[in-house]
Amino acid sequence: MRAAAGVTLVLLLVASIAPAPAEEPASPPAAGWTIEPASFLPPVRPWHGKSESLAVPPDDPWATPCERSGFTGSPSYDETVAWLRRLCDASPHLRMVSIGRSREGRDIWMVVATEGGLEHPRHLRENGRPTVLFQAGIHSGEIDGKDAGMMLLRDLTVRKALPGLLEKVNVLFVPILSVDAHERRSEYSRINQRGPRVMGWRTNARNLNLNRDYAKLDTREIRAAVQALDEWPVDLYVDIHVTDGSDYQYDVTFGWNGRHAWSPAIATWLDEVFRPRVSSDLEAWGHVPGPTIFQVDRLDPAKGIWDWTASPRFSTGYGDARHLPTVLVENHSLKPFRRRVLGTRVLMESVLRLLAAEGASLRRAIEEDRARRRAEVPLEFEVNPDDHRTMLYRAIEVVPRLSEISGSVIPRWTGKPLDLEVPIRAQTKVKTSVTRPAAYLVPPAWGHVVDRLRLHGVEVEYLREPQTLEVEVYRLADPELDRQPYEGHVRVRAKTTVERRTMTFPRGTARISTDQALGDLVVLLLEPASPDSFFQWGFFLPVLQRAEYFEAYAMEPLARRMLARDPALREEFLEKLRKDPAFRGDPRARLEWFYRRTPWYDDRYLLYPVARVPGDPCEGPVTGAGR
């Protein structure tokens, strides 16, 4: 009866929301789907800000394609490149550089903007000015940074709207990082975003999310970005996105990992210098800046905000681990495209002016973090129950509504501003950490892992002759593989115990010292307990498979001899039989118990092949530490 009542209720609900049948079947619209997003997205409040004065008229000869469209569209890859080429041809302060090519053969372009030499990264080092790299389109549907950056470059050069700024700061601008995804253009890319009308896709041509690739470096696009960070003298890395999720008043939000993580001096500078200055500028131009927002409960904003600590797979976690100041910009997807682009344009100019004034103090923070050698390196963070901070959250009123279609409660935002003092759920407590070794040793059989370390810019030495050394190695236990692939890998976790051994390492073994600026990153990539280690990404799966076994006809008589020779072993075996019914009833497990105690057992099974060289890491600054 209950099942029948449930079916009846569902039928009544469906009947209540279904349209009456038409007398004639409706034909599909000629242009395809015609429902405008504005008709089903939450309401948006009217906005007019001072930053609207930064846009030039559509008929201006240097209007960007976005401005010519009235901020409803964003140009294609070819249109973007053509416009930037024309701008670079018109200004001696601009140069286009290809930092890599995609799988589909598109160049990943970076525009260099400075006063003076443009031809080589050393020219920017020689001029001594602080350098910012603005990156747009890592998720190419989130493309605000591209159009804002085109406006900025125009205003820095041919329009001469920002005189003297390029004499104080260098600018690197990647308009589209995920170039292949950018050309998977459609009006139906992001259902929860207000413009542009046509936008690119989230993942690249191999369906990989670039902002999950910074640690493992599978994609050509992120390899190009990391190589640019290595080759060019970048002091500040700004990664521009468009967020989704909850509705709130902020239009431009930005954040980074906090002082508890891997770069405390940089985080302090970002907290105390970057945020107040950039927020003040955005407010002065009519925008509503805020921290990156991850609401604990979409149905109840009063429950607070997550203060997330990004791991190295993400741009901000990666920058934090390599001690490169990295800012994640997340414009709010429910704000109109015009407002988001103009807010980004204000933020970018504000960053340039800030670096021109405070570049020296930022560099001091960078050097402090790059010189630090912590004896205990955090691998993972969790919510800290002792962190009782709160914040004023500029929310939007939400009304929970029971959906007859989904059968669940969904949020409906009313558009009414709602200011609340809410708790911050801060991931500031170290969940897992490890003692810093002097170095790691990676045998040549695992050279593909070393290749990726070198792509990161890590300094690597190689043994010229075999060496026998006292080391620490991890024995793995209870490995668990994910049931579903994630970002092109099957991830794996395992318990570990440390074994101290004397081992001989062959010629060609890589020795990676942790006494280098990227030492923390090395630890995070090579420690198996680290969530973004090469182990957990599945680069060491062969060590989980067993190659040699025993036959019962050989093992049974050997076990008899072992029992006869060793009374202690006999007592241990009998004790296990008494206490472990599953073991007692499994003939194969009983013989396996003996096999594991023989020299025939594979000693390298479940042995993590990367060894730790013990040493006395230096807590605090170390002079002369190189990158």
C-alpha positions in Angstrom: 0.0 0.0 0.0 2.8 2.4 0.8 4.5 1.8 -2.6 1.2 2.4 -4.4 0.6 5.6 -2.5 4.1 6.8 -3.4 3.5 6.1 -7.1 0.2 8.0 -6.9 1.9 11.0 -5.3 4.5 11.0 -8.0 1.9 10.9 -10.7 0.0 13.7 -9.1 3.1 15.8 -8.9 4.0 15.2 -12.5 0.5 16.0 -13.6 0.7 19.3 -11.6 3.8 20.5 -13.5 3.2 19.0 -16.9 1.7 21.3 -19.6 -1.6 20.4 -21.1 -1.3 18.4 -24.3 -1.3 20.5 -27.5 -3.9 19.7 -30.2 -1.0 19.4 -32.6 2.6 18.3 -31.9 4.9 21.3 -31.5 7.7 21.6 -34.0 11.2 22.3 -32.8 12.3 26.0 -33.1 14.3 26.7 -36.3 17.2 28.1 -34.3 17.3 25.2 -31.8 17.0 25.8 -28.1 15.5 29.2 -27.3 15.3 29.5 -23.5 17.4 32.4 -22.2 19.5 31.7 -19.1 18.2 34.9 -17.5 14.7 33.3 -17.4 15.8 30.5 -15.0 18.9 32.0 -13.1 18.4 33.8 -9.9 17.4 37.5 -10.2 20.2 40.0 -10.7 20.2 43.6 -9.3 20.8 46.6 -11.5 24.4 47.8 -11.4 26.2 50.9 -12.6 29.8 51.5 -11.5 32.6 53.9 -12.1 34.5 51.2 -14.0 32.1 51.6 -16.9 34.1 54.6 -17.9 37.1 52.3 -18.7 35.3 50.9 -21.7 35.8 52.6 -25.0 32.9 53.1 -27.5 32.3 50.2 -29.9 33.4 52.4 -32.9 36.8 53.2 -31.3 39.6 51.9 -33.5 41.1 50.1 -30.5 37.9 48.8 -29.0 38.3 45.1 -28.1 36.0 42.6 -29.7 34.2 42.3 -26.3 33.6 46.1 -26.2 32.4 46.1 -29.8 29.8 43.5 -28.9 28.6 45.6 -26.0 30.1 43.1 -23.5 27.8 40.3 -24.7 30.5 38.3 -26.6 34.1 37.2 -26.3 36.3 36.7 -29.4 37.4 33.3 -30.7 41.0 32.2 -30.5 41.8 33.4 -34.0 40.1 36.8 -33.4 41.9 37.2 -30.1 45.3 36.4 -31.6 44.6 38.7 -34.6 43.7 41.7 -32.3 46.7 41.1 -30.1 49.0 40.9 -33.1 47.7 44.2 -34.3 48.2 45.8 -30.9 51.7 44.4 -30.6 52.6 45.7 -34.1 51.4 49.2 -33.0 53.4 49.3 -29.8 57.2 48.9 -29.1 56.3 47.9 -25.6 54.6 44.6 -26.5 55.7 41.3 -27.8 53.9 38.0 -28.4 55.7 34.8 -27.3 54.4 31.2 -27.8 55.1 29.3 -24.6 53.9 26.0 -26.0 51.5 24.2 -28.4 48.3 22.3 -27.6 47.4 18.7 -28.7 45.4 20.2 -31.5 48.3 22.4 -32.7 47.4 25.8 -31.3 50.0 28.1 -29.9 49.6 29.1 -26.3 50.4 32.8 -26.5 51.8 35.1 -23.9 52.1 38.8 -24.3 55.2 40.5 -22.7 54.7 44.2 -21.8 57.5 46.3 -20.5 59.5 49.5 -21.1 62.8 48.4 -22.7 64.0 44.9 -23.7 61.4 42.4 -24.6 63.3 39.7 -26.4 64.3 37.4 -23.6 63.4 36.6 -20.0 66.9 38.0 -18.9 65.9 41.4 -20.2 63.1 41.5 -17.5 65.5 40.3 -14.9 68.0 43.0 -15.9 65.5 45.8 -15.7 64.8 44.9 -12.0 61.1 45.7 -12.1 58.6 43.4 -10.4 56.8 41.1 -12.8 53.2 39.9 -12.7 51.9 37.0 -14.8 48.1 37.3 -15.4 46.7 34.0 -16.6 43.2 33.7 -18.2 41.2 30.8 -19.6 42.6 27.9 -17.6 38.9 27.0 -17.7 38.1 28.6 -21.0 34.4 29.1 -20.3 35.6 31.3 -17.5 37.1 33.9 -19.8 36.7 37.3 -18.1 40.5 37.7 -17.7 41.1 37.5 -21.5 38.8 40.4 -22.3 39.9 42.5 -19.3 43.6 41.9 -20.1 43.1 43.0 -23.7 41.6 46.2 -22.4 44.5 46.7 -20.0 47.2 46.1 -22.6 45.5 48.6 -24.9 45.3 51.2 -22.1 49.0 50.6 -21.1 50.2 51.3 -24.7 48.3 52.8 -27.6 45.7 54.7 -25.6 48.4 55.9 -23.1 45.7 55.9 -20.3 48.2 54.6 -17.7 51.3 56.7 -18.4 54.6 55.6 -16.7 53.3 52.3 -15.3 55.3 50.1 -17.6 58.4 51.9 -16.4 57.8 50.5 -12.9 56.4 47.0 -13.5 56.6 44.2 -16.1 53.5 42.4 -17.3 53.1 38.9 -18.7 49.6 38.1 -20.0 48.3 34.6 -21.1 44.9 35.4 -22.7 43.9 31.7 -23.2 45.7 28.8 -21.5 43.2 26.1 -22.4 43.3 27.0 -26.1 41.7 23.8 -27.5 38.8 23.9 -25.0 38.4 27.6 -25.9 37.4 26.5 -29.4 34.9 24.0 -28.2 32.7 27.1 -28.2 28.9 27.0 -27.6 26.0 29.0 -26.2 25.5 26.0 -23.9 28.8 25.7 -22.1 28.0 26.9 -18.6 24.4 26.7 -17.6 24.9 28.7 -14.4 26.8 31.7 -15.9 25.6 35.1 -17.2 27.6 35.5 -20.4 29.4 35.8 -22.6 26.8 34.4 -25.1 29.3 32.0 -26.6 32.0 30.5 -24.4 34.5 27.6 -24.3 34.6 24.4 -22.4 35.9 23.5 -18.9 38.3 20.7 -19.8 40.9 20.4 -22.6 40.8 18.2 -25.7 41.6 15.1 -23.6 38.9 16.0 -21.1 41.5 16.9 -18.4 40.9 19.8 -16.0 44.0 21.9 -16.2 43.5 23.2 -12.7 44.0 19.7 -11.3 47.3 19.2 -13.1 49.9 21.4 -11.5 51.4 18.5 -9.5 51.3 15.7 -12.0 52.0 17.7 -15.2 50.1 15.5 -17.6 48.9 18.3 -19.9 50.9 20.3 -22.4 49.0 23.4 -21.3 50.1 23.3 -17.7 53.6 22.2 -18.6 53.8 25.4 -20.7 52.5 27.5 -17.8 55.0 25.9 -15.4 57.9 26.4 -17.8 56.9 30.1 -18.2 57.0 30.4 -14.4 60.5 28.9 -14.4 61.9 30.9 -17.3 60.5 34.3 -16.7 61.1 36.3 -13.5 57.6 36.1 -12.1 57.0 37.8 -8.7 53.2 37.4 -8.6 51.0 34.8 -10.4 47.3 35.8 -10.9 45.0 33.0 -12.1 41.7 34.3 -13.2 38.5 32.2 -13.0 34.7 32.5 -12.7 33.1 30.7 -9.8 29.7 29.2 -9.3 27.7 27.7 -6.4 26.0 30.2 -4.1 24.5 33.6 -4.9 26.0 36.5 -2.9 26.7 40.2 -3.3 30.4 40.0 -4.2 31.3 40.3 -7.9 35.1 39.9 -7.7 36.5 37.5 -5.1 40.1 36.4 -4.6 42.2 34.3 -2.2 45.2 32.2 -1.6 46.5 29.7 1.0 47.0 31.1 4.4 49.9 31.6 6.7 49.5 28.1 8.2 50.6 26.5 4.9 53.9 26.4 3.0 54.7 30.1 2.4 53.8 32.1 5.6 55.7 35.2 4.7 54.1 35.5 1.3 50.6 34.8 2.8 51.2 37.5 5.3 52.1 40.0 2.5 49.0 39.0 0.6 46.8 39.3 3.7 48.2 42.6 4.9 49.3 44.4 1.7 47.5 42.9 -1.3 44.0 42.4 0.0 43.3 45.8 1.5 44.8 47.8 -1.4 43.1 45.8 -4.2 39.8 45.7 -2.3 39.9 49.4 -1.8 40.5 50.0 -5.5 37.7 47.7 -6.5 35.3 49.4 -4.1 36.3 52.9 -5.4 35.4 51.8 -8.9 32.0 50.5 -7.9 32.6 46.8 -7.3 32.0 44.5 -4.3 35.3 42.6 -3.6 35.5 39.7 -1.2 37.4 36.5 -0.2 36.9 33.3 -2.3 33.5 32.0 -1.2 32.7 28.3 -0.5 29.5 28.3 1.5 29.1 25.5 4.0 25.4 25.1 3.3 23.7 26.7 0.2 20.4 26.6 1.9 21.6 28.4 5.0 24.3 31.1 4.6 24.4 31.6 8.4 26.3 28.3 8.7 29.4 30.0 7.4 32.2 29.8 4.9 34.9 27.2 4.2 38.4 28.6 4.3 40.0 26.0 2.0 43.7 25.1 1.8 44.5 24.1 -1.8 46.8 21.2 -2.4 49.5 21.4 -5.2 47.2 20.1 -7.9 45.6 23.6 -7.9 47.3 26.8 -9.0 47.2 28.4 -5.5 48.4 25.3 -3.7 51.1 24.8 -6.3 52.3 28.4 -6.0 52.2 28.1 -2.2 54.3 25.0 -2.3 56.9 26.5 -4.6 56.9 29.8 -2.7 55.5 31.9 -5.6 52.8 34.4 -4.6 49.7 33.1 -6.3 46.3 34.7 -6.3 43.1 32.9 -7.3 40.6 35.3 -8.7 37.0 34.0 -8.8 34.5 36.4 -10.4 30.9 35.6 -9.6 29.2 33.7 -12.4 25.7 35.1 -11.6 26.9 38.7 -12.2 26.6 40.0 -15.8 29.6 39.5 -18.1 30.1 43.3 -18.4 30.4 43.8 -14.7 32.8 40.9 -14.3 35.1 42.0 -17.1 35.2 45.6 -15.8 35.9 44.4 -12.3 38.7 42.2 -13.6 40.1 45.2 -15.5 40.1 47.2 -12.3 41.8 44.4 -10.3 44.5 44.0 -12.9 45.4 47.7 -12.9 45.3 47.7 -9.1 47.8 44.8 -9.0 50.2 46.7 -11.3 50.1 49.8 -9.2 50.5 47.8 -6.0 53.6 45.9 -7.4 55.1 49.2 -8.6 54.9 50.5 -5.0 55.4 47.3 -3.0 57.5 45.1 -5.2 60.5 45.2 -2.9 58.5 44.1 0.1 57.0 41.3 -1.8 60.4 40.1 -2.9 61.6 40.1 0.7 58.7 37.8 1.6 59.5 35.5 -1.3 63.1 35.2 -0.4 62.2 34.5 3.2 60.0 31.6 2.3 62.4 30.2 -0.4 65.2 30.2 2.2 63.2 28.5 4.9 63.9 24.8 5.5 61.2 23.5 7.9 62.2 20.3 9.8 58.5 19.1 9.7 56.7 19.6 6.4 52.9 19.6 6.4 51.4 17.3 3.8 47.6 17.8 4.3 45.3 20.1 6.3 41.9 19.8 7.9 39.4 22.0 9.6 40.7 23.4 12.9 38.1 23.2 15.7 40.1 25.7 17.7 40.0 28.4 15.0 37.0 30.5 16.0 37.2 33.3 13.5 34.1 34.9 11.9 33.5 37.2 9.0 30.9 39.6 7.7 29.4 37.7 4.8 27.6 39.8 2.2 25.1 37.2 1.2 21.8 37.1 -0.8 18.6 35.9 0.9 17.8 32.3 0.1 14.4 30.6 0.3 14.5 26.8 0.4 12.0 25.3 -2.0 10.8 21.7 -2.3 11.1 20.7 -5.9 8.3 18.5 -7.3 10.7 17.5 -10.1 13.8 16.4 -8.1 11.9 15.5 -4.9 14.5 17.5 -2.9 14.9 20.9 -1.4 16.8 23.4 -3.6 17.8 27.0 -2.9 16.0 29.9 -4.5 17.8 33.2 -4.1 15.5 36.3 -3.9 18.1 38.9 -4.9 17.7 40.7 -1.6 21.1 41.6 0.1 21.7 40.0 3.4 24.7 40.8 5.7 25.5 38.2 8.2 28.3 37.6 10.7 29.2 34.0 10.1 31.8 31.4 11.3 34.8 30.5 9.2 35.4 26.7 8.9 39.2 27.1 8.4 41.4 24.2 7.2 44.4 25.4 9.2 45.2 22.3 11.2 47.9 20.0 10.0 46.4 16.6 9.4 49.5 14.8 8.1 53.2 15.9 8.2 56.6 14.3 7.6 60.1 14.9 8.8 62.1 16.6 6.1 64.9 14.3 4.8 68.2 15.6 3.5 67.4 14.1 0.1 65.5 11.5 -1.9 67.0 8.8 -4.1 65.0 7.7 -7.1 66.4 4.7 -9.0 66.7 5.0 -12.8 63.9 2.5 -13.3 61.6 5.3 -12.2 63.1 8.0 -14.4 59.7 9.2 -15.7 59.0 10.6 -12.2 62.4 12.4 -12.2 61.5 13.8 -15.6 58.4 15.4 -14.1 60.4 16.8 -11.2 62.7 18.5 -13.7 59.8 19.9 -15.5 58.9 21.6 -12.3 62.3 23.2 -12.2 63.6 21.0 -9.4 67.4 20.6 -9.2 68.5 17.0 -9.7 71.9 15.3 -9.4 72.8 11.8 -10.6 75.0 9.1 -9.1 78.0 8.6 -11.3 78.9 5.2 -9.7 76.9 2.7 -7.6 76.7 3.7 -4.0 75.8 1.8 -0.9 74.0 4.0 1.6 72.0 3.9 4.9 68.5 5.0 4.0 64.8 5.0 5.0 62.2 3.4 2.8 58.5 2.9 3.1 56.8 -0.5 3.3 53.3 -0.1 1.9 50.3 -2.0 3.3 46.6 -2.3 2.4 46.7 -0.4 -0.8 43.4 0.9 -2.0 42.7 2.0 -5.6 39.9 4.3 -6.5 37.0 2.5 -8.3 36.7 5.4 -10.8 39.4 7.2 -12.8 40.1 10.8 -11.9 41.9 13.2 -14.2 43.3 10.4 -16.3 44.6 8.4 -13.4 43.4 5.7 -11.0 44.4 7.2 -7.6 45.8 5.0 -4.8 46.4 5.2 -1.1 48.2 2.9 1.3 49.4 2.7 4.8 53.1 3.1 5.4 55.8 2.0 7.8 59.4 3.1 7.8 62.2 0.6 7.3 65.9 1.5 7.8 68.1 -0.3 5.4 71.5 -0.4 3.8 70.9 -0.4 0.1 73.1 -0.2 -3.1 71.8 2.3 -5.6 72.9 1.9 -9.3 74.7 4.4 -11.4 72.2 7.0 -12.8 70.1 7.1 -9.6 68.7 10.6 -9.1 69.5 12.4 -5.9 67.1 15.2 -5.1 68.2 17.4 -2.3 65.5 19.1 -0.2 68.0 22.0 0.5 66.7 24.0 -2.5 64.0 26.6 -3.0 61.6 23.9 -4.3 62.4 21.5 -1.5 58.9 21.7 0.0 57.4 20.8 -3.4 59.8 17.9 -3.7 58.6 16.5 -0.4 54.9 17.0 -1.4 55.5 15.1 -4.7 57.6 12.2 -3.3 56.0 11.4 0.1 53.4 8.7 -0.4 51.2 10.1 2.3 50.9 13.4 0.4 47.5 13.7 -1.4 49.3 15.1 -4.5 52.3 12.8 -4.5 53.3 10.9 -7.6 52.4 7.7 -5.6 48.8 8.7 -5.0 48.5 9.8 -8.6 49.3 6.2 -9.6 52.9 6.6 -11.0 54.1 3.7 -8.9 51.4 1.1 -9.5 53.8 -1.7 -10.5 55.1 -2.0 -7.0 51.6 -3.0 -5.9 51.7 -6.1 -8.1 53.2 -9.4 -7.0 55.5 -11.3 -9.4 56.5 -14.5 -7.7 54.4 -17.1 -5.8 54.9 -20.6 -4.3 53.5 -24.0 -5.0 52.1 -26.0 -2.1 54.1 -29.1 -3.0 57.3 -27.2 -2.4 56.2 -24.9 0.5 54.5 -27.6 2.7 57.7 -29.7 3.3 59.7 -26.5 3.7 57.3 -25.3 6.4 57.7 -28.7 8.2 61.5 -28.2 8.3 61.0 -24.6 9.6 58.8 -25.7 12.4 61.2 -28.5 13.4 64.2 -26.1 13.4 62.6 -23.2 15.3 60.5 -23.8 18.4 59.6 -20.1 18.7 58.3 -20.1 15.2 56.3 -23.2 16.0 54.7 -21.5 19.0 53.9 -18.4 17.0 52.2 -20.5 14.3 50.1 -22.4 16.8 49.1 -19.2 18.6 47.9 -17.7 15.3 45.9 -20.9 14.6 44.2 -20.7 18.0 43.3 -17.0 17.7 42.5 -16.5 14.0 39.6 -18.7 12.7 39.9 -17.3 9.2 43.6 -18.1 9.1 42.9 -21.5 10.5 40.4 -22.3 7.8 42.5 -21.1 4.8 45.2 -23.6 3.7 46.8 -21.1 1.3 47.1 -18.4 3.9 48.7 -20.9 6.3 51.4 -21.7 3.8 51.7 -18.0 2.8 52.5 -17.3 6.4 55.6 -19.5 6.1 56.5 -18.3 2.6 56.8 -14.7 3.8 59.4 -15.8 6.3 61.7 -17.3 3.7 64.4 -15.6 1.5 62.3 -16.7 -1.5 59.7 -14.1 -0.7 59.9 -11.0 -2.9 61.5 -8.4 -0.6 60.5 -5.6 -3.0 56.8 -6.4 -3.1 55.0 -3.3 -1.6 58.3 -1.5 -1.1 58.1 2.1 -2.2 61.2 2.5 -4.5 62.0 6.1 -3.5 64.4 6.2 -0.6 64.9 9.0 2.0 68.4 10.1 2.9 68.3 11.0 6.6 69.8 14.3 7.6 69.5 17.3 9.9 67.3 19.7 8.0 67.9 23.3 9.0 64.9 25.1 10.5 64.8 28.7 9.5 66.4 30.8 6.8 69.5 29.4 5.0 71.7 31.8 3.1 72.5 31.1 -0.5 69.7 28.7 -1.2 69.1 28.4 -5.0 66.1 27.7 -7.0 
